[in-house]
Structures are given as structure tokens and as C-alpha cells.
Amino acid sequence: MRVNQKELFKAAGLLGAALLAVGYYRYSVNETLTTPNKVILIAGAVLLVAGLILNFNGIRSFFGRRSSRLGTNTAVLTVAVVGIIGVVNFLGYRHHKRIDLTTEKLYSLSDQTRKIVSSLDKDVAVMKFAKEDDQTLKDRLQEYRDLSKHITYEYIDPQVKPEKAKQYKITPPGETIVVSGSRTERLEEPTEQALTNAILKVTREKLKKICFVEGHGEKKIASKNEGDGYGVVDGWLKNENYETSSLNLVGANQVPPDCDVLVLAGPKQPLFPQEGAMIGKYLESGGKAMLLLDPDVDTHLGDVLRSWGIEVGNDTVVDVSGVGRLFGTGPAVPLARTYGTHAITKDFAGSMTFFPFARSVTALNSGSDATTTDLLKTSDESWAETELKGNEVAFNEGKDKKGPITLGVAATRTIGDKDARLVVIGDSDFATNEYAGLQRNGDLFMNSANWLAQDEELISIRPKNPTDRKVTMTASQQNTFFWLSLVFMPVAVIGSGVYIWWKRR
């Protein structure tokens, strides 16, 4: 039997191409270039090159035909398009970039997470113990790893590695833990906020303490269900690794030295003179305090505030701009939309904060060596009402102060080698359980606490929740919608069709 050399060379080339394809497939599956795989790839390359060289004349004559040239052009164009797509995908894989088109950027990491993770200087391991990997968690951790090389993620099947599960005392299936050094945090749900808080807890060296003054009708941090409680912000503080406690100044006879931040939230009765003196002494020794002072209450802290160049007004701020009606509030709930240049409010542009029954806070021009900054102001359509009576409000020239009105001031003072800090806001209700989740109210309280505790890396806009976009219509609007969409428009379309048919028949 005579062997056809051309067919033999063609078969060698095809076999070489097939071996190259098989070798590449084996490598893509195993992700390891084993010895058998190397042999297959080398043999395929040798046979393909040999087939092309030895069958060169046949190939040249083939491509000399007109039909072959057209086919070749099509093939080259197809390969080029596939190549371009491949290069784009490769670049996209190497340079990870996502675009979040949601209004609240729900699928982007929050500013807080970016600050905390990008500033990490310790290794943090996130481990998922389950029979199957969690792709959502894996994708989220990829974004964390893009911010810091100190973040690692590991999926562990407890049945395959029981010793690892025993080491971390894993009992429920599907548990996620965050580990750094000897510290371990367990997550109920691996949400962004839970992950970031866990990372914060396992990497911070010391729990800072925030003391809430009690004994004068102040807001209670233990009140989690009542609308006027501080249970929500208390939970947020603990999530950011702060220790919170209540403090009775009369019983303690001083502000404890382990109190990193002192909070006086809405006292309803005046403080005793010795209590005011304790707060003044605490600040003069380099302490940090947040004073949230509601209208119509004389706290007897005037001397302390004036020593810091701050004065609270004997008034109630009203806002008749009408913006509050969009959120179901009236003129007694002023809105702040203008913010000062300060770390606490630097990311607040374009957002609002609400203050139910607030008083003015003014930075004095003299009488103190403290540096003050206005944090937030109301609109031009507001004023500080000195004689609020009943439900009627009216601006009285000469008595009332025309807006914009300042509602909060931050102040700093250098005392020896310490940096004393003070935040005064003319309202305490903005941070209650009822209002803390509204717009940037909660961020204002938390950022103030972060700044006072000198945790500037935590000052941020926190993770967002989806906006409720339900449309609520009145009975009149529903009737209008019914007649327009279900009656008028169908009749108009059908009538137009009948008219056109009648004209053309």
C-alpha cells in the first residue's frame, strides 16, 4: 500500500493542533504544568510545525484561491475579534473594577469600610466553615483584598479539615469567623457592616470608653425600644469597639480618668454647681466631651461653655422653608443643609440632618483661646424664636435672630501636651432611636464621638440601606391614573387606528 505523503503531513499537523488543545485544556483544569502535560504540549507543537513546513506548497496553493482568501480574511477577522475580547477580559481580570449604578451605592463598599481596611497594619483572616463556598462572601472579600494585602479569605469544609474546625471551636454549620492574632470574632451574618466591625474589633489594641451622664433626665443608652432612647447609637458605638457606660457625677465625685469621651445627652433638669465644675475640670485636663443641650433647659453650664468661646441661645429654632414637609415634619424640626469645614461633617455635602426642637449654638469671637468651627447651619428661611407660643410661629424683628442659624459647634484647645476637644449641639433628640436612622443624623453623632475619641479613621459615611421607593397615591390620584391609563389612552389608540383605516379604505 502506497502512503500519500501530503495526507500524512496534513494528519501530522492536525494531530499536533489536537495535542496542543488537549494540553491546554489539561493545564486549565489542573492549573499545574505536570510532566505528562509538558510532553503533550511539546509533541503537539513539534507535529504542528512539522506539518506546516512539510505541507507548505499545499498550503500556499490553497491560499492562492479566491475563495480561500475570502475565507482567510473572515477567519483572521474572527480571530482578531476573539483576541481583542480576550485581551479586554484579561485586563478586566488583572485590574478589577466595578461600577455601581444604584442611587445609594448599595453594592459599593462604604466610606467607613474603605478607611478602616486600607489603613490596616495587621493580618486579618476571614474563614468560612461550610460544605459549600459562599460566592457572595467571596466576591465581597475580593473587594476588601483590593484595599489591603493584609486581608485573606479561606473556605474550609469542616468534614475535610476537622482539626481546623476544632481549633476555632466551630459548632454550627456555615459559621464565618474573623481572626487576627489571638483574637477571634464570630459573625451571625457576613454583611459588610458586620465584617468591618469584626475587623475593627480584632485589630484594635484598646477599648475606648464613652461615659453617658445620668441623673438629670438624660437620654438612656439602655432604652432600645422607646423612641426617645439612645439604644440605637449605643449599639453602633459597641459595634465600632467602644465601651459604653452610664455615669452619675454626684456619686462618682469626678469624671473617671478612664473615660475617653463624656456625653451629656439632653438633661431635663439643671446640673448641680459641683457637677458643672467636674465637667469643666475634666475638659481643662485635656478631656473630650459632647454636650447635647435641648431648648428651655438651663443646665448651669454657661461658664464652662463661655470659657470655650461657645454660647447656647435661650430660644427655639424654627424652619419655614417647607422642605421638612417632604419628610413629614413641621417648622419646629429645623433642617441643616449647610456644613462647616470640619472632620465631623466633611462628607455631608448634599445631605440633611434633622433636629426636633433645637436651640441655637453660637461661637463667640473673643474670651477664649479655643479654636471653634461651626458644624451645621439651617436655611435662610429659619430663625431663632425667643417667644414660642402655641402652634403659631412668626418672625419678630428685633427679638428673633434671622437665619441661617448655627446648631452645632466643635472646639479644640491645646492644654500642655494634650488636645482637649468639645462638641456642643443644641438638640439631643436627633440621635434618639426615632431619628438616628434619618438622613445623616446617626452619622453626625457617631462622627462626633469618633472625632472626640481621636479615631479620625472611623469618621465616615456608614453603610447604607435601600431607599423605600413605594408610591403612595390619594383617592383622587388613583382615579386620575385609572382614567388616563385604562380608559383614555386605550380609547385614543383604538380611535386613531379606526380613523386611519377609514381615511385609507
JOVEN-V788539 format. One record per pair of residues at least 12 apart in sequence whose ideal C-beta (glycine too) atoms are under 6 Angstrom apart, sorted by sequence separation. I is the first residue (numbers start at 1). J is the second residue. If there is no record, write none. Layout:
I&J  I&J
This chain:
141&153  319&331  323&335  383&395  447&459  185&198  221&234  318&331  386&399  410&423  23&37  176&190  386&400  431&445  126&141  319&334  337&352  385&400  409&424  185&201  319&335  384&400  23&40  185&202  317&334  335&352  336&353  383&400  384&401  408&425  22&40  23&41  443&461  183&202  293&312  335&354  383&402  407&426  178&198  383&403  19&40  23&44  295&316  333&354  334&355  382&403  384&405  133&155  180&202  180&203  221&244  255&278  333&356  380&403  382&405  19&43  20&44  178&202  254&278  276&300  280&304  334&358  360&384  19&44  276&301  279&304  332&357  378&403  423&448  124&150  131&157  249&275  266&292  378&404  117&144  123&150  124&151  125&152  126&153  127&154  128&155  129&156  210&237  255&282  261&288  262&289  263&290  264&291  265&292  377&404  378&405  16&44  120&148  266&294  270&298  271&299  276&304  118&147  127&156  129&158  249&278  270&299  271&300  377&406  117&147  118&148  120&150  270&300  345&375  16&47  17&48  117&148  342&373  376&407  421&452  15&47  16&48  210&242  214&246  267&299  374&406  376&408  215&248  340&373  342&375  375&408  109&143  208&242  209&243  210&244  211&245  212&246  213&247  214&248  340&374  12&47  13&48  16&51  340&375  374&409  375&410  129&165  207&243  211&247  204&241  339&376  372&409  373&410  12&50  13&51  12&51  13&52  338&377  372&411  201&241  336&376  129&170  200&241  317&358  370&411  371&412  9&51  197&239  336&378  317&360  370&413  130&174  315&359  334&378  9&54  10&55  315&360  360&405  361&406  9&55  129&175  219&265  313&359  363&409  218&265  219&266  312&359  313&360  361&408  128&176  211&259  218&266  334&382  361&409  209&258  218&267  312&361  358&407  96&146  127&177  209&259  209&260  210&261  211&262  212&263  213&264  216&267  217&268  311&362  6&58  126&178  208&260  217&269  355&407  137&190  216&269  311&364  125&179  309&364  124&180  122&180  321&379  309&368  319&378  308&368  321&381  309&370  320&381  295&357  308&370  331&393  309&372  319&382  361&424  295&359  361&426  360&426  317&384  318&385  359&426  342&410  358&426  315&384  316&385  358&427  315&385  313&384  315&386  336&407  316&388  355&427  356&429  124&199  318&393  355&430  116&196  122&203  113&196  116&200  354&438  353&439  352&439  353&440  317&405  351&439  353&441  351&440  353&444  348&440  310&409  308&411  344&447  344&448  344&451  343&451  343&456  308&422  310&424  312&426  347&461  343&459  286&415  286&418  288&421  289&422  290&423  291&424  292&425  286&420  294&428  292&428  283&420  290&448  266&428  265&428  288&452  261&452  261&453  260&453  233&431  232&433  231&433  233&436  228&432  229&433  232&436  227&433  227&434  219&428  236&446  233&445  240&458  208&453  193&463  192&463  119&457  115&457  115&460  112&460  111&460  111&461  112&462  110&462  110&463  104&464
